């Protein structure tokens, strides 16, 4: 009998290290929850610009779009702020997400992103892990 041939992709979800999750949860509560909500639910009407044309903080749970982005981009958004991370200097005033690289260490940024993944569905985590193969976290902050 022939063994089943795969496509080289693993259906296994990347593990979520409990130590990283604890650190990420603490960082999230201290630095992210005030804007993105205690459970990552984001602001109401986050897909539409609010007063002054600024987009409200999006959710980071399974109802949002964070899981569409690779680890590398998520890292840059937290570290550099949205406008700089995506290179949109023309519309920079639309994005309320500031840079946190002067507030959080590279490892804290990594850990909070890992924490966010705990709120995503298995399918979302698989899709995000696939995108992250091409655009992973910076080498300096790989999982412990």
Phi, psi and omega in degrees: 000137180277142176286149179294138179261132178263177179264011180088352179263144177263134176274354179289137177285141174300138182292152175251104184295125182302325179293316178295320179298319179296314179297314180299321179296319179295317178296316180301311180301319184283326190239344188242326189298327181302325179261317188266001177092149183301328181249014180079020185282346178072183180270157175296148178053041184293345180273354180241138177300141177269198177304137181080003177081008181271133177287134176292162179300129180281162173287153175243007175275195184290348180273351183264200183240003182304324183293346176285344187259141178292159180306318182299317179291316178302318178300313181296322179299313180292316184291314190254349188090155187298309185302315180291318182298322181263357176074028181257077179284337180293320183249026186305327182291349178284338189257123182272349183286113179277172175283140179243009183292344176267354182250321183248146174285160175306321180292323177295320177298313176305310186295323179291325177294318176300318178302318180302325183298335179294341180265005181260158177288165177301318179295320178296317179296321177297314180298316180293322178296321178296314178297326183286344175298322180276338183218073184282176171303156172303148181306329184289349183230031178296157180306145181290000000 
